[in-house]
Structure formats: C-alpha cells, structure tokens
C-alpha cells in the first residue's frame, strides 16, 4: 500500500453555492499531483449551498454546511473515496449561515456567520450527526459598519495539541480560545479567554505553523495578517503585516490563508478589487516577509488549496465560476499559471482527500 506522501492521485472535493443556478451541489474530481490533470468522478445533487466542507476521521465521512439563512443546517455524508460518491446520512439545524465546519472522531462544530454562534454536534457510529450538544452564542460589536454591528463567527479550528478550539469572530474583532472537552455535552466547549485584535481587522481564518508554535490570522476587512506565537492555549501577537502593496486604495475582502506543506511559505487571498494572492516566506521566529503578489486570474478567490505534494495551488473563484490551477515553485514560493481550469459553478471550498 502506498504511503500518503507517495500517492499521486487524490480526490479533490469542491463545495459550492447552488443558489446561483450554475452549480448542482458537491463535486468530486480525481486530481493527479504529478501532472495537475483532473477528471470528474461524482456530483452530489440536491444539497443546498454546501459552501464549506470538512473530511471526517478515516476519510469515510464528509460534513457540509448548508448556508441558507434562518433554515441553515449541517449535513453528514458517507464518503466512498474510491468512487468519489457521497451518500446522505442526516442533517441538523445550525445557527444562521454556517460558513466553516470542522470534525474529529467525536464532534462536528460549525461557525455560524449570521447567527454569531457555534453549533456542536456529536458523531454517531455510522458517521451521522447527533442532536445539538451545545449552541455557543457570541455578543458584541466593533467599529466598521455594517459588517461589525453584531457578532459574526467565521472560523473554528482545533489547536495543534487538540486541547482547544480557536474561534475567529469577524464582527467583534476577537479571537476566542475554548477548552475542548470532546466527550462532554453541555461543557464540550468552555471559554478560556478572548484576545482583542486591532479594531477594524475582521478576523476571518487562522492557520497554525507546521511545528505548532505560531499562528497566522487573516483579517477580512483590513486585509492584514497578524502573526502570533502559540503555546498551550496562549496566543501572543508578534507581528502585523498586510496583503496589499503600499498605496493600495481599492476595496479589500481578504479571504483564505494556507501554509505550504513544507511550512516554508504562507499564502493569503484578497478579493474585493484585488483578486490577488500574497506570498510570504516564514522567517526565523515565525516572522513573515513578503515575497510577491500573484493575480488569481479570476474574480472572488474566496478559497484556495495547496495539493498534498506542494506542487500546485488551486484557486476557487466564486464569481467567475472556475478553479485556476497554478504551479508552485517550491524554492521561491512563486506561482505560475498552468493554463488548466476546472469549470464549476461558484466554487467556494476546495478540499483534498486520499483515494484510499
């Protein structure tokens, strides 16, 4: 059996907005990490706005948010990695407009944007979702109107040690650290503390460094990156930088942030009038230095992903309805257009999973 690193074929799973009429649901492609060739495997239809996805433990389940305002939910699917087929198991109501979902062996947690809350569900033996364990409601606001008139929970993420959940609240300019007690119900999440970031940041997504010692936050509103050191539930700010070049006066809409698999480079996307990815090198002490900027060659680069080999970076464009495939220079971090495009309606979440 091939090891994970030696495989060249992976499932590329794409979550979309179906309300534009150009997408039919969740798409699975076979993607070759040697050549960037791809082939359609399956479409899971009759799923409303599966705008963010999470792979369950063991590559056997997929959890998808259904972002539909007050009727929003999270759906569980059995996943056959070989065929790429998803089989619906069940769904449970969440807070309004979930935009992020994470899963481990015990729980599924959604970050609910309009609801300003977190929903935590247990996982049954067959991978389906239990009834709601806990709804965690945020309160407060910040300085940018109307985006920060109320809480907007945009992400929940496990810390590298698995002891805590980090939660970004775009509306209140806070990062929350919750103690994670996976086996409990009403005490599954217990707030430890919150960090105030610079007012007007709009915390969106956060990633941890490969060694787990640093974390990098992208601010949607100010297109800033804040770097933190991390140790046992404590985040301490060490640097602030930005995605935009000096003198930029356009509209910001920073979106996604990812590290290269070797941990040497950090990439972050900015929508608005930019439609660019900024490339950073990670220097000594976890600090960032800008290495360059690349047009994403489309509109609305809401989500992107680096393939497991580190050779390619794929950008999903919400408004130009395609995935642009770049080759990544693993020495310099630079991005070069391969000319390859996956045509799919409103792609907003890209996820790689093993075929076996």
Residue pairs with C-beta under 8 A, 6 or more apart in sequence:
1 356
2 356
4 308
4 354
5 308
5 309
7 33
7 308
7 354
7 355
7 356
8 32
8 33
8 34
8 309
9 30
9 31
9 32
9 33
9 355
10 30
10 31
10 33
10 307
10 308
10 352
10 353
10 354
10 355
11 28
11 29
11 30
11 31
11 41
11 81
11 84
11 352
11 353
11 354
11 355
12 28
12 29
12 30
12 31
12 38
12 314
12 350
12 351
12 352
13 26
13 27
13 28
13 53
13 55
13 62
13 350
13 351
13 352
13 353
14 26
14 27
14 28
14 29
14 316
14 323
14 342
14 344
14 347
14 349
14 350
14 351
15 26
15 50
15 51
15 52
15 53
15 64
15 347
15 348
15 349
15 350
15 351
16 23
16 25
16 26
16 27
16 49
16 50
16 51
16 344
16 345
16 346
16 347
16 348
16 349
17 23
17 49
17 51
17 67
17 318
17 345
17 346
17 348
18 24
18 25
18 47
18 48
18 49
18 50
18 345
18 346
19 48
19 49
20 321
20 345
20 346
21 345
22 321
22 345
22 346
23 344
23 345
23 346
23 347
24 43
24 45
24 345
25 43
25 44
25 45
25 46
25 47
25 50
26 43
26 44
26 47
26 50
26 53
26 62
26 64
26 77
26 86
27 40
27 42
27 43
27 44
27 344
27 347
28 40
28 41
28 42
28 43
28 44
28 84
28 85
28 86
29 38
29 39
29 40
29 41
29 84
29 342
30 38
30 39
30 41
30 84
30 355
31 37
31 38
31 307
31 352
32 38
33 307
33 308
33 309
33 311
33 312
34 309
34 311
36 311
36 312
36 325
36 327
36 338
36 340
37 340
38 340
38 342
41 83
41 84
41 85
42 83
42 84
42 85
42 86
44 77
44 85
44 86
44 88
47 64
47 66
47 75
47 88
48 66
48 67
48 68
49 65
49 66
49 67
49 68
50 64
50 65
50 66
50 75
50 349
51 65
51 67
51 99
51 348
51 349
52 64
52 65
52 67
52 98
52 99
52 100
52 101
52 348
52 349
53 62
53 63
53 64
53 65
53 101
53 349
53 351
54 62
54 63
54 101
54 102
54 103
54 108
54 351
55 61
55 62
55 79
55 103
55 351
55 353
56 62
56 63
56 79
56 103
56 123
56 127
57 103
57 104
57 105
59 79
59 81
59 353
59 354
60 78
60 79
60 81
60 127
61 76
61 77
61 78
61 79
61 89
61 103
61 123
61 127
62 76
62 77
62 79
62 86
63 74
63 75
63 76
63 77
63 101
63 103
63 108
63 129
64 74
64 75
64 77
64 101
65 72
65 73
65 74
65 75
65 94
65 98
65 99
65 100
65 101
65 110
66 72
66 73
66 74
66 75
66 91
66 98
67 97
67 98
67 99
67 113
68 97
69 96
69 97
69 114
70 96
71 93
72 93
72 94
72 95
72 96
72 97
72 98
72 112
72 115
73 91
73 92
73 93
73 94
73 98
74 91
74 92
74 94
74 98
74 101
74 108
74 110
74 119
74 121
74 129
75 88
75 89
75 90
75 91
76 88
76 89
76 90
76 91
76 108
76 123
76 127
76 128
76 129
77 86
77 87
77 88
77 89
78 86
78 87
78 89
78 126
78 127
79 85
79 86
79 87
79 353
80 86
80 87
81 353
81 354
81 355
81 356
82 355
82 356
89 126
89 127
89 128
89 129
90 128
90 129
91 129
92 119
92 121
92 129
92 130
92 131
92 132
93 132
94 110
94 112
94 115
94 119
95 110
95 112
95 114
95 115
95 116
95 117
95 118
95 119
95 135
96 112
96 113
96 114
96 115
97 112
97 113
97 114
97 115
98 110
98 111
98 112
98 113
98 115
98 119
99 111
99 112
99 113
99 154
99 155
100 110
100 111
100 154
100 155
100 156
101 108
101 109
101 110
101 111
102 108
102 109
102 156
102 157
102 158
102 165
103 109
103 123
104 158
104 162
104 182
105 123
105 182
106 122
106 123
106 182
106 183
107 120
107 121
107 122
107 123
107 133
107 182
107 188
108 120
108 121
108 123
108 129
109 118
109 119
109 120
109 121
109 156
109 165
109 189
110 118
110 119
110 156
111 118
111 153
111 154
111 155
111 156
111 167
111 168
112 118
112 119
112 153
113 152
113 153
113 154
113 170
114 152
115 137
115 153
116 137
116 138
116 139
116 150
116 151
116 152
116 153
116 169
116 171
117 135
117 136
117 137
117 138
117 151
117 153
118 134
118 135
118 136
118 153
118 156
118 167
118 189
119 132
119 134
119 135
119 136
120 132
120 133
120 134
120 135
120 136
120 188
120 189
121 129
121 130
121 131
121 132
121 133
122 129
122 130
122 131
122 133
122 185
123 129
123 130
124 130
133 185
133 186
133 188
134 185
134 186
134 188
134 189
136 178
136 189
136 191
137 151
138 151
138 153
138 169
138 171
138 172
138 176
139 151
139 172
140 150
140 151
140 169
140 171
140 172
140 174
141 148
141 149
141 150
141 151
141 171
141 172
142 148
142 171
142 172
142 173
142 199
142 200
143 173
143 199
143 200
144 200
144 202
144 221
147 170
147 171
147 202
147 221
148 170
148 171
148 172
148 173
148 200
148 202
148 221
149 171
150 171
151 169
151 171
151 172
152 169
152 170
152 171
153 167
153 168
153 169
153 170
154 168
154 169
154 170
154 203
154 204
154 205
154 220
155 166
155 167
155 168
155 203
155 204
155 205
155 206
156 165
156 166
156 167
157 165
157 166
157 167
157 206
157 207
157 208
158 164
158 165
158 166
158 180
159 165
159 166
159 208
159 212
159 230
159 233
160 208
160 212
160 230
161 212
161 232
162 180
163 179
163 180
163 232
163 233
164 177
164 178
164 179
164 180
164 192
164 233
165 177
165 178
165 180
165 189
166 175
166 176
166 177
166 178
166 206
166 215
166 235
167 175
167 176
167 177
167 178
168 175
168 203
168 204
168 205
168 206
168 217
169 175
169 176
169 203
170 202
170 203
170 204
170 220
170 221
173 196
173 197
173 198
173 199
173 200
173 201
173 202
173 203
174 194
174 195
174 196
174 197
174 203
175 194
175 195
175 197
175 203
175 206
175 217
175 235
176 191
176 193
176 194
177 191
177 192
177 193
177 194
177 195
177 233
177 234
177 235
178 189
178 190
178 191
178 192
179 189
179 190
179 191
179 192
179 233
180 188
180 189
181 187
181 188
181 189
181 190
182 188
192 233
195 235
195 237
197 203
197 217
197 219
197 226
198 219
198 222
198 224
198 226
198 240
200 221
200 222
201 217
201 219
201 221
201 222
201 224
201 226
202 219
202 220
202 221
202 222
202 254
203 217
203 219
203 220
204 217
204 218
204 219
204 220
204 254
204 255
205 217
205 218
205 255
205 256
205 257
206 215
206 216
206 217
206 218
206 257
207 215
207 216
207 257
207 258
207 259
207 266
208 214
208 215
208 230
209 215
209 216
209 259
209 263
209 282
209 286
210 259
210 262
210 263
211 263
212 230
213 229
213 230
213 231
213 286
214 227
214 228
214 229
214 230
214 238
214 282
214 286
215 227
215 228
215 230
215 235
216 225
216 226
216 227
216 228
216 257
216 259
216 266
216 288
217 225
217 226
217 227
217 228
217 257
218 224
218 225
218 243
218 254
218 255
218 256
218 257
218 268
219 225
219 226
219 254
220 252
220 253
220 254
220 255
221 252
221 254
222 242
222 252
222 254
223 242
223 243
223 244
223 252
223 253
223 254
223 270
223 272
223 274
224 240
224 241
224 242
224 243
224 254
225 240
225 241
225 242
225 243
225 257
225 266
225 268
225 280
225 288
226 237
226 239
226 240
227 237
227 238
227 239
227 240
227 241
227 286
227 287
227 288
228 235
228 236
228 237
228 238
229 235
229 236
229 238
229 286
230 236
238 285
238 286
238 287
239 287
239 288
241 280
241 288
241 290
243 252
243 254
243 268
243 270
243 274
243 276
243 278
244 250
244 252
244 270
244 274
244 278
245 293
248 274
250 272
250 273
250 274
251 272
251 273
251 274
252 270
252 271
252 272
252 274
253 270
253 271
253 272
253 274
254 268
254 269
254 270
254 271
255 268
255 269
255 270
255 271
255 301
255 302
255 303
256 268
256 269
256 301
256 302
256 303
256 304
257 266
257 267
257 268
257 269
258 266
258 267
258 268
258 304
258 305
258 306
259 265
259 266
259 267
259 282
259 306
260 266
260 267
260 306
260 310
260 328
260 330
260 333
261 306
261 308
261 309
261 310
262 310
262 330
263 282
264 281
264 282
264 333
265 279
265 280
265 281
265 282
265 291
265 333
266 279
266 280
266 281
266 282
266 288
267 277
267 278
267 279
267 280
267 304
267 306
267 313
267 333
268 277
268 278
268 280
269 276
269 277
269 296
269 301
269 302
269 303
269 304
269 315
270 276
270 277
270 278
270 301
271 299
271 300
271 301
271 302
275 295
275 296
275 298
275 299
275 300
275 301
276 293
276 294
276 295
276 296
276 301
277 293
277 294
277 296
277 301
277 304
277 313
277 315
277 335
278 290
278 292
278 293
279 290
279 291
279 292
279 293
279 294
279 333
279 334
279 335
280 288
280 289
280 290
280 291
280 333
281 288
281 289
281 291
281 333
282 288
283 289
291 332
291 333
291 334
292 333
292 334
294 326
294 334
294 335
296 304
296 315
296 317
296 324
297 315
297 324
297 337
298 315
298 317
298 319
298 320
298 322
298 324
299 317
299 318
299 319
299 320
300 317
300 318
300 319
300 320
301 315
301 316
301 317
302 316
302 317
302 318
302 348
303 315
303 316
303 347
303 348
303 349
303 350
304 313
304 314
304 315
304 316
304 350
305 313
305 314
305 350
305 351
305 352
306 312
306 313
306 314
306 328
307 313
307 314
307 352
308 352
310 328
310 330
311 327
311 328
311 330
312 325
312 326
312 327
312 328
312 338
313 325
313 326
313 328
313 335
314 323
314 324
314 325
314 326
314 342
314 350
315 323
315 324
315 326
316 323
316 347
316 348
316 349
316 350
317 323
317 324
317 347
318 346
318 347
318 348
319 346
321 343
321 344
321 345
321 346
321 347
322 341
322 342
322 343
322 344
322 347
323 341
323 342
323 344
323 347
323 350
324 337
324 341
325 337
325 338
325 340
325 341
325 342
326 335
326 336
326 337
326 338
327 335
327 336
327 337
327 338
328 334
328 335
328 336
329 335
329 336
